[in-house]
Amino acid sequence: MPNVVMYLTPYCPYCSRAAMLLQRKGVEFTELRVDTDAKLRQEMEQRSGRTSVPQIFIGDFHVGGCDELHALEAGGKLDGHLVLDSAV
């Protein structure tokens, strides 16, 4: 399984919703809190080009936020990203 990273804040409902989806699927992921670390926030903005949370990465693939993560799941494409990226 590829390295999954989510930049988040603990009080963000979209972050919680995205985390719940990943947890339901049994996906381990690294949580990077950007509310307490300005360097992590800057890193997130540079990697994603966005300032909102969550920002989710599967390996080097930028999923986007919660809505994009759920759209991948609804479209049956999330598992493919998890499997394909793990082979890279």
C-alpha positions, 0 to 999 in steps of 0.5 A, a space after each residue: 500500500 502506498 504512503 497516504 498523507 492527509 494535511 488537516 486540522 482537528 476541528 475540520 469536519 471535512 478532514 474528519 469525514 475524509 479520515 473516516 472513509 480511509 479508516 473504513 477502508 482500512 487505509 493507514 495514513 499519516 496525519 499532518 496538522 497544519 494548524 500548529 505548524 506553519 512549515 507544514 502548512 507552507 509545505 501543503 500549499 506548495 505541494 497542492 497549490 491549495 490553502 484549504 484542508 484536507 489535502 490528501 496525497 496517495 504517494 505522489 498523486 494529489 487526490 485533493 480534498 474530501 469531496 475529491 476523495 469521496 468522488 474517487 470512492 463513489 466512482 470505484 477509482 480509489 482502490 485503483 489508486 491505492 493499488 497502482 501507487 503501491 506498485 510504483 
